[in-house]
Structure formats: structure tokens, C-alpha cells
């Protein structure tokens, strides 16, 4: 069982109305979750990758992206 299992719904981007240190902490949490998810892509079997519709090359390209780069990838890569 993966430790990346989400047990509740969370917002992908922090609220803009929050003040103080909550903003940077939420951003760091998002970067950590993004980094862990991208690293887990490399460990998936070909069957698991085909189940989610991702090729091995796409998984490698996604895993090589920086954690703070959360914009969707374009189809040209």
C-alpha cells in the first residue's frame, strides 16, 4: 500500500485570503507532495502506468520537473 494515499480532499493551491506564515507552509507542503508523487511515478510497473494512461517516457519527464513547477505539462514533451 502506498504512503501517498490521500485520506481527505485538500486544495491543490493555497487560499489567497490566508495571512501570516500559513501561505509559505502550504506552498512547501504542496511542493513536498508534488515531489513525492513524481518520484513514485518512477517506481510504477508498466501495467500501473498503462492503467493511468502514462507512458514510461512521460513518467520520466514528469519526475524530472522541479517540485514548484506545478503547471500542467504541454503535449509537446
C-alpha positions in Angstrom: 0.0 0.0 0.0 1.3 3.4 -0.9 2.0 6.1 1.7 0.8 8.6 -0.9 -2.8 7.6 -0.3 -5.0 10.7 0.2 -7.4 10.2 3.1 -9.2 13.5 2.6 -9.8 16.2 0.0 -7.3 19.0 0.0 -7.0 22.1 -2.1 -4.2 21.9 -4.6 -3.4 25.6 -4.3 -3.4 27.6 -1.0 -6.2 30.2 -0.5 -5.1 33.7 -1.3 -7.0 35.1 1.7 -4.8 33.5 4.3 -2.4 35.7 6.2 0.9 35.1 8.1 3.0 32.0 7.8 0.2 29.7 6.6 0.9 30.7 3.0 4.6 29.6 2.8 3.9 26.4 4.8 1.1 25.5 2.5 3.3 26.1 -0.5 6.0 23.9 1.0 3.5 21.1 1.7 2.3 21.3 -1.9 5.9 21.1 -3.2 6.7 18.1 -1.0 3.5 16.3 -2.1 4.3 17.0 -5.7 7.9 15.8 -5.4 6.9 12.6 -3.6 4.2 11.9 -6.2 6.6 12.4 -9.1 9.2 10.2 -7.5 6.6 7.5 -7.1 5.9 7.6 -10.9 9.3 6.1 -11.5 8.5 3.1 -9.3 5.3 2.1 -11.1 5.2 -1.0 -13.3 4.3 -0.8 -17.0 0.8 -2.2 -16.1 0.2 0.5 -13.5 1.4 3.2 -15.9 -0.9 2.0 -18.6 -3.8 1.9 -16.1 -3.4 5.7 -15.5 -2.6 6.4 -19.2 1.0 7.4 -18.8 4.0 6.2 -20.8 7.4 5.5 -19.3 8.9 8.4 -21.2 6.1 10.8 -19.9 6.7 9.5 -16.3 10.4 10.1 -16.5 9.8 13.6 -18.0 7.3 14.4 -15.2 9.6 13.1 -12.5 12.5 15.3 -13.7 10.4 18.5 -13.3 11.1 20.8 -10.3 8.7 20.5 -7.3 7.5 24.0 -7.6 6.7 23.6 -11.3 3.0 22.6 -10.8 1.6 24.0 -14.1 0.3 21.2 -16.4 2.8 19.9 -18.9 2.0 20.6 -22.6 1.7 17.7 -25.0 4.9 18.6 -26.9 7.3 16.9 -24.5 
